[in-house]
């Protein structure tokens, strides 16, 4: 069972859910009905709501939608292959992996996000059985959250897998470094980390200009500073296109380019 007290009416909290989270759910729902779908998210449509589908059609390019499909599949693969028994989803939003994955064994999943977001999701999915021990922890990730995770049962001495998806670009540089330090301090060796990042030039990308705050051209260096060894690829590269994002990105050595990065990392000894 998911450990949270959901509201009786999910719509009471819908106004507190960032609309971008609902748009992400809409794009996952669209991908899920394709014959050659990259994943199946049977809960995305109800979480998105009709308005989110309309906004996706009006505002987002096909390449943006392809990116979300590729990113979702990329991190699905990371989580489905992990041997860690602790999974931490930071800024989980309307992520449904706790519900849609056939988790095997004693897996503990910790989702951290604003309480209203988690309550909205929990209310709509309250009748769904999960194959894990599911902890929904309401908090602000720009404030202190570590103690709440520890009190919920997270063990820093055991390997874990962390996912930070669709978050870092919205934080300040100082907030990014604070968050990565906390994740590193709570991770033993052989723990895993999945993150997505954008390049500095991508801070100018419409329609997100003004919302994006952090870009990085060297994810390997950023994570190495906190003890992680990284594999960094771009959508379109081998291993990150899946027949959806087939436009090849410019080589990494070409400067001043709008890029997205998909990262898998392991904590070094």
Phi, psi and omega in degrees: 000151176277126187271083175200154177264100184285154175290160181289330180234114185298326183297339177301333184254355187298329182290343179269352182275122178308132185295333177299325178296321179289326176293322176299318178296321178298319180292324176293323178295318179298317179296325186291340181265359178284147179296325180256036184303148179275344179195169178234113177244092185286353183255353188294320185297316181292329178286327184287308186082155188298323182299324180294320177299317180296319181293323177300315181296326184276326193251334189254141178282162177300325180293324176297317180292323177296322179298316180296321177297316180293315180299316180299314181294320180301314181280334170302315181297318179301311185287325183288338182261352184292149174262355181292145179261000176239124180238125181241120179252107181271134186054053188292336177056232180259026173302138182240018184297329177297330183269323189262347179275142175275068183303138182244135178084192183274083180259131177254123179245126181246118175253130179239126176192180178300141184305321182294323179295314181293324179293320177301312180295316182297324180293316182287333183249022187294338181264006180269127176280137178248154182258034182208172169269115195250121180244121176253112189247107179285125180193169174255116185288352174270358176245189180289126180226348188298317183295325178296320178296316180295319180293335179282353176116358179297136182246110181296340182277352179254144179302146181221166171235129182249143173232124175238092189247124176069031184238310195300328181294343180266354181263161172286165180299319179296320179293323177298313181294321178297317181294314181295324177296318179297315179299316180295317180297333182266006186242128173275172181297151184074002169293159183240157181217132172241128177218159169239144182224163173238158178284167179300318180299331183289351174297343180268001187289125175277144008266019186263359180301130184098334176265319176290135183234338184231126174231154183213129180266349183228073181302326180301316180292319180302311184282329178299327179299334181253014171091021181247139173257126195243149165249117185243124175228162179250147174306131185106334175292161173300132184093358179210044171230319175053026180077006180254309185254082192262356177284120182290133178283158174297152176305152184300332184285349177283120186278167170057049181238142172287123183220156166241147179237137172247128192232132167243132183222155177234140179286127181281155177290000000 
